[in-house]
Amino acid sequence: MIGYARGVSALGRQAGAWLRQRSPTRQVAAWALAVAGPALLALAALPWRSSLVLGGFLFSALLVVIASAALGGLWPALTGVVLAVLARLLLSAPFEEGGDLQPNLVSLAAFVIVGVAVAILIGELAQLAEEQASSRRVEASLRRVATLVARGAPADEVFAAVPEEAGQLLPASQATMIRYEPDGTATIVASWRRTGEIVPPIGDRQRLGGRNLSTIISQTRRSARINSYAEASGAPAVAACEAGFRSAAGAPVIVQGHLWGAMIACSLDEDALAPDAEARLASFTELVATAIANAENLAELTASRARVVAAADETRRRIERDLHDGAQQRLVSLSLALQAARAVVPSQLGELDGELAYVAKGLGSVLEDLQEMARGIHPAILARGGLGPALRTLARRCPVPVELDVRGAERLPERVEVAAYYVVAEALTNAAKHAQAAVVHVDAEAAGRVLRLSVRDDGCGGADPVRGTGLVGLRDRVEALGGTLTVLSPAGAGTSLQAEFPLAG
């Protein structure tokens, strides 16, 4: 049963597709059949003088009507009905005195009713098939755009796809997306033309004003249509007339309650755009608005994370300076004073000298711990010498042997150097504490506008970025700078950490 139902459905779709076709050849064939069919049938029935011939004539004429409707639609079929009735009446005229060849009015009336009903039914079926096909095309176009929005595609990619999808669907000669600027102009952000040209150019600005869609939508925040540019005015209208466009429809792009821009479709013919063109454009602009809102929210989130990271780094630097200039200096002064006190202790007070030596040793240990803590909070060598010397210092201090290769990292933006330093520091700490690695390979290369970091060990693997290893914080720090962090750590096969930082901006 399922297979049978699918077969019937497929047959229905094929029949619908066939009915939707309205090629010039089929139209000519439909009219030729509607005109010539009844005449030929009448000539064929002329030698016969029986009521049976009338039934055969009407049945054959009905087949002609059905074929005309299937080929060309309602009007050729109705023409076939009228001509068939006239042909039968003319055919009966020479034999009126015979009596039996008088036209059967009941049969003719039934033929007219059935013929008209068949013509209308097939026309309705063709229209329904076209509406269903149009609906499927709309759904497919919107689905393609919605897929881009759902996967978080860049706004520029969505902008490029929407005019083409909308222009193909309407259909239009050109589709353009504009963004309204605070200075009373509109900027072209995406454009598609059926001929393949990118006109007007992306980034082109037009001054608003006059009677044109760009201005009307900016003033009303509603969809609008111009059926003739003959009475339009303003810079956008002048550009449209120069391109040969005669009609257009448009819909606003409203992002979170604010008018952002508009989508405008133009045609070379007056009244060529579908009556529901504005509604179809609005379906696309709603998706565009979602994409723009997502992009703005992401940009705000990224900027917010960057501010948090910058504030944290500034706090680290301040704490490091306070420790260096405050507590460390005081401890150094106390250590020097203690050494001076030991120098004047009489030799017979050896026990006191031993106590002072113990205190001096403790002060030295505290000073070393404080210096190590300050380096962990914010490495001074990073500020003085840059990423290369800072990574070499990390490599020397790591208890696991480190093979380090730094290329092209002379001096980079400070925030990139700090983030890269902590990525390597965390990776080396994890390798020393958890990985049971024999060697760690660290590669850093600044090439073009990107810094690439790679830290690989030959340890036991199994690192989980979401299990509190510090990798979550590193990912936030890297992504706050617009970079990416990837961790691969299969059990028993070591851990590989890859990070990329953009150097522009």
Secondary structure, 3 states (H helix, E strand, C coil): CHHHHHHHHHHHHHHHHHHHCCCHHHHHHHHHHHHHHHHHHHHHHCCCCCHHHHHHHHHHHHHHHHHHHHHHCHHHHHHHHHHHHHHHHHHHHHHHHHCCCCCCHHHHHHHHHHHHHHHHHHHHHHHHHHHHHHHHHHHHHHHHHHHHHHCCCCHHHHHHHHHHHHHHHCCCCEEEEEEECCCCEEEEEEEEECCCCCCCCCCCEEECCCCCHHHHHHHHCCCEEECCHHHCCCHHHHHHHHCCCCEEEEEEEEECCEEEEEEEEEECCCCCCCCCHHHHHHHHHHHHHHHHHHHHHHHHHHHHHHHHHHHHHHHHHHHHHHHHHHHHHHHHHHHHHHHHHHHCCCCCCHHHHHHHHHHHHHHHHHHHHHHHHHHHHCCHHHHHHCHHHHHHHHHHHCCCCEEEEEECCCCCCHHHHHHHHHHHHHHHHHHHHHHCCCCEEEEEEEECCEEEEEEEECCCCCCCCCCCCCHHHHHHHHHHCCCEEEEECCCCCCCEEEEEEECCC
